[in-house]
Amino acid sequence: MSEVRIIDLKANVLEDNEVLAAKTRERLKNENTFLLNLMSAPGSGKTTTLTRLIETLKDEMKIAVMEADIDSDVDTKRILEAGAASVQLHTGGMCHLDADMTCQGLDSLPSKDYDLVVLENVGNLVCPAEFDTGSSKNAMILSVPEGDDKPLKYPLMFQVADAVIINKIDVMPYFDFDLEKAKKNIEMRHPGIPVFPICAKTGEGVKELADWLRSEIKNA
Amino acid sequence: MHEMSYVVRVVNLALKKCEEEDIKKVESLTVRIGQMVGVEPFYMEKYYKQAIAGTLLEGSSIRCELIPVKVRCDGCGNEYHPDAGNDYLCPQCGSGAAKLLQGREFVLEEIRASV
């Protein structure tokens, strides 16, 4: 009979990612670059929201966008047209970005040439919340057609976010979406978090969102 | 959904440890997973078999222990398990604000090696 030896490890499986994420935050601080990690479900309007933000902020700061897409450069073209630099991160089917992939993107820009870098994460409300990318702040977009109950179904996403953007408020009358209920559900998950109702298509509410981002960059 | 990403990390960590400890054959790994991580043991086990093919872990199994989510209420200090049954609110005072005590861990707990 063979003997069994038990090796007691208690090793944090995500430790390598967390160490690299902390290093990345330190590096960004030294470079005076602010990294915003933008997360949402597919089709919530990440790229349209970004093009609006770029239009609002491009005269005061240098902006670059890192697009995480499974395999397409459609979004990159729209970002370039809006007036920011862009790099495509091909995640090869991964459902999220980790600190390693983020670092590769920052190196290729390179990030020190920019004041604001936005990481457009993979469209998904589950996995991106799990992996620290090394970002300065996290924002998430909840769009009206997704429903006001999303904070209850995806609690971690709303906990790791530093701001919630509610997009497509122009179509609220056509959906069973209660803005006050959504705000209450968000508050339940993350007390005190700022919430920005916007319509990226018309630009409504984008000014307030840009003000928040500007002040976060200033205080980083 | 992101099980493969975790499996690869677990396997790499275990292989590194086996090299350090001069282990040649492994019976099983035990991982402890917080329920907030959103990982399904079924898929962990399925992907594990694929990930260990051709490594010294081949033939071993992975045991997943789930750790329930536990929080401490900001309002009254009560410790509870938030779930659909209590609407993710404190059963004592009704507040939703709370500090997470456990439930986000992903730990490679132990390696059982054959000697």
Interface residues (C-beta under 8 A of the other chain):
Chain A: S2 E3 V4 R5 I6 I7 D8 L9 K10 A11 N12 V13 L14 D16 N17 M94 C95 H96 D98 N124 V126 C127 E130 F131 L152 P155 L156 Q159 E187 M188 R189 P191
Chain B: M1 H2 S5 Y6 R9 V10 L13 K17 E21 I23 E27 V31 M36 V37 G38 D74 Y88 L89 G96 A97 L100 R104 E105 F106 V107 L108 E109 E110 I111 R112 A113 S114 V115
